[in-house]
């Protein structure tokens, strides 16, 4: 069973930066889509950014120009560079690898942006 381990969350002031990392315990074979989601209490989990194994990226409008997703195939890992953070970015962030057969999820990491 592949596990995803996240790191890099924390507390930062508005305008600051954080980098989230997510590493898989084994290689995940292509094709897949890597993604970062976030969730706040009482709301649905939201897709923040995604990156396909052929290099196509997408972002939710609220983070365009501020967040950058990147990834590696070996080892299977995904990163989220978050710049110009805003208080509304506060959430638990989850990484995800979506393959043809199964979704893999990280355990979540808290990001808190203070005003």
C-alpha positions in Angstrom: 0.0 0.0 0.0 1.5 3.3 -1.1 1.5 6.0 1.5 1.9 9.8 1.0 3.8 11.7 3.6 3.4 15.5 3.7 5.6 18.2 5.3 6.1 21.9 5.3 2.9 23.3 6.8 3.0 25.9 9.6 2.2 29.4 10.7 3.2 32.3 8.6 2.3 36.0 8.4 0.3 37.4 5.5 2.6 38.0 2.6 4.9 35.2 3.5 5.8 32.0 1.8 5.6 28.3 2.5 6.6 25.2 0.5 4.6 22.0 1.0 6.2 18.7 0.1 4.6 15.2 -0.4 6.6 12.1 -1.0 5.2 8.6 -1.9 6.6 5.5 -0.1 6.9 3.8 -3.5 7.0 4.8 -7.2 3.6 5.6 -8.6 3.4 4.7 -12.3 2.1 7.0 -14.9 -0.4 8.1 -16.0 -1.5 10.1 -13.0 -2.5 13.5 -11.9 -0.8 15.0 -8.8 -2.8 17.6 -6.9 -3.0 19.7 -3.8 -6.4 20.1 -2.1 -7.4 22.2 0.9 -10.2 22.1 3.4 -11.5 24.4 6.1 -14.0 23.3 8.7 -17.6 23.2 7.4 -16.6 23.4 3.8 -15.9 20.9 1.0 -12.4 19.9 0.1 -11.2 22.2 -2.7 -8.8 21.4 -5.5 -6.1 24.1 -5.3 -3.6 23.0 -8.0 -3.0 19.9 -10.2 -0.3 18.7 -12.4 -0.6 15.8 -14.9 2.3 13.4 -15.6 2.7 15.0 -19.0 3.2 18.4 -17.4 -0.1 20.2 -17.7 -0.9 22.3 -14.6 -4.1 24.0 -13.4 -4.9 26.3 -10.5 -8.0 27.5 -8.8 -8.5 31.2 -9.7 -7.8 32.4 -6.1 -4.2 31.1 -6.1 -3.2 31.9 -9.7 0.1 33.8 -9.8 0.8 33.0 -6.2 1.1 29.2 -6.0 3.2 26.9 -8.1 2.9 23.1 -8.3 5.8 20.9 -9.3 6.6 17.2 -9.1 9.0 14.4 -9.7 8.3 10.9 -10.9 11.2 9.1 -9.2 10.7 9.4 -6.3 7.1 10.1 -6.8 6.6 13.5 -5.1 4.7 16.7 -5.4 5.4 20.2 -4.1 3.4 23.4 -3.7 5.3 26.7 -3.5 3.0 29.2 -1.9 3.9 32.9 -2.1 2.1 36.1 -1.1 0.0 34.1 1.4 -3.3 35.5 2.6 -5.4 34.7 5.7 -8.0 33.1 3.4 -5.4 30.5 2.4 -5.6 29.1 6.0 -6.7 25.4 5.7 -5.5 21.8 6.0 -3.7 21.0 2.8 -3.8 17.4 1.4 -1.7 16.0 -1.4 -3.2 13.5 -3.9 -2.0 11.2 -6.6 -4.9 10.2 -8.9 -4.2 7.1 -11.1 -6.5 5.1 -13.3 -7.1 2.6 -10.6 -6.8 4.4 -7.2 -6.5 7.7 -5.4 -3.8 8.2 -2.9 -4.1 10.8 -0.2 -1.7 12.4 2.3 -2.6 12.8 5.9 -3.0 16.6 5.7 -0.8 19.5 6.9 -2.1 22.6 8.6 -1.3 26.0 7.0 -2.2 29.0 9.0 -1.8 32.6 7.7 -2.1 35.4 10.3 -3.2 38.9 9.3 
